[in-house]
Amino acid sequence: MAKTIVITGAGGVLCSTLAIALAKEGHKIAVLDLKKEAADKVANEINGSGGQAIGVVANVLEKESLERAREEVHSTYGPCDILINGAGGNHPLGTTSNPHLKVEDLTDTTEGFKTFFDLDSAGIQFTFNLNFIGTLLPTQVFARDMVGREGCSILNISSMNAFTPLTKIPAYSGAKAAVSNFTQWLAVHFSKVGIRVNALAPGFFLTEQNRTLLTESSGDLTPRGQTIIDQTPMGRFGEPEDLIGTTLWLCSEGASFVTGVVVPVDGGFSAFSGV
């Protein structure tokens, strides 16, 4: 049965892939993104392939913007059946330069060098808000459509960082841990009104946000990228298409008794002790 699916951050690489895959299943897709051009590009690709999609501008940190997006979705496709909270990201002002603090770091005057003590509160707040508040607000707006209706669900995007934080990125790690916790809270809270809530925890996928951290301009791995591959039993980065199968399952009636879970899609990273 075709459903109306709202996807935030859907102009990005990972969520655009999910949008296209869900459209191929016959669902009507509302492609939400902060940038209208990015949203329209994905929607046009879906429509050009015979699917149904609209591009909608929405700021996941502004409830009024999300309410306007909801009105647009309603006028085109009706109430939201499935929400995928895909908007998120990191900020360099919430990132340390080194994985471990050394005494000599406290006197390092290199431009741009940051220890934990130099982290910018605005950068940390931006990262936390984008990932956590940017999941909470769309849920407040669109889950209202789902209350008391059958076959409705929410899919959040967590991260490997939520299980065990990566070095250098405390703000992002903490924010994604909050998303996982919120997923469980929502699953319990909505359990009596027919809304399932689950999350994906992607492993390491090359995106425009992390490409320069994980690969050199030559295409070779950076030391951080090599460490990740060494810790991933399947020995590669994820491809966007690797998220499709789990997404289709969690959004389908085949997962009708599944709620409150955070599913790693990580090539075995979370299962490997390193030994």
Disulfide bonds with the S-S distance in Angstrom:
none
